[in-house]
Amino acid sequence: MAGLFYGTCTPPSTKAKSTPDKVKILYGSMDAAAFELSQRADSEHNRRTFNAMKKELAVQGYTSSIAHRAVRRHFETLKRAHRDTNAQGEELDRVNQSRQKKKKASRSHRLFTRRQAVVRPGEKALWEGLSVYYMTDESDNGDDGTIVKHKLPWRSVMLDAFMETLDKRHESTRGVCWVEGKKRVLGSPSKRPPPEECPSNFVTNVVEDREEEERCISEEDFDPTNWSS
């Protein structure tokens, strides 16, 4: 499923971005005193840049603690980008793996939050036993930019049906703030193992059990309100 939904159809507030934006603009005007990203934050050169930026932010009305955190965060962002840009060989592989891991985790969290937003009161007992770990894995298809979904083969038919119900419900809430995203296609099953401890109706032990479950499940079983037991 592609897209992003802002539940209230109100654009995200820019107030929280005020300080980082000010720091970014300020740093862009200080070419002569730019951070030396190959050095530590507490090097003599970088300390001078830190102090100059904090002094300017103080003039603009920011407290010392807020200014310090904002400048430090900007330095760490620049240093991380510098390190990643100059990575080679095994280090480059590590950087790419880290990026993919963070992207996958971010997608799983967004999917979990999106589904959580449409859970109804009668479904809360079932939902409370879930976590991000039960969300489907996704990866990028470098050929055409699509996102490949990797289903969890151990997730039960009932749990799959519950997820599908939440997804359809979420789709029905889409409004003018829906932004169409990348196309998603079904790929090979995920190799991620099931959690060690979980409710028995959340997982299927083996593929044969799942096939039998699919044959025996009734239409009534697909009603999430019947799954609280």
KAFENKA-V982495 format. One record per pair of residues at least 24 apart in sequence whose ideal C-beta (glycine too) atoms are under 7 Angstrom apart, sorted by the first residue. I is the first residue (numbers start at 1). J is the second residue. If there is no record, write none. Layout:
i->(I	I)
j->(J	J)
This chain:
i->(1	1	2	2	2	2	2	3	3	3	3	4	4	5	5	5	5	5	6	7	9	9	9	19	19	19	20	22	22	23	23	23	23	24	26	26	27	27	35	35	37	37	37	41	41	104	104	107	108	108	111	114	115	115	115	118	118	118	118	119	122	123	123	125	126	126	126	126	129	129	133	134	134	137	137	145	146	146	146	146	147	147	148	148	149	149	149	149	150	150	150	150	151	151	152	152	153	153	154	154	154	155	156	156	156	156	156	157	157	157	157	158	158	158	159	161	162	162	165	201)
j->(167	184	180	181	182	183	184	178	179	180	181	179	181	114	170	174	177	178	177	117	175	176	177	62	66	70	70	57	60	53	70	71	74	74	53	56	53	74	75	78	78	79	82	72	75	137	138	138	132	135	135	170	163	166	170	166	169	170	173	166	225	224	225	228	162	224	227	228	199	202	195	159	202	190	192	182	182	183	184	185	182	184	185	187	184	185	186	187	187	188	189	190	189	190	190	192	189	207	194	203	204	203	201	202	203	204	213	210	213	214	217	201	221	227	202	222	224	227	224	227)
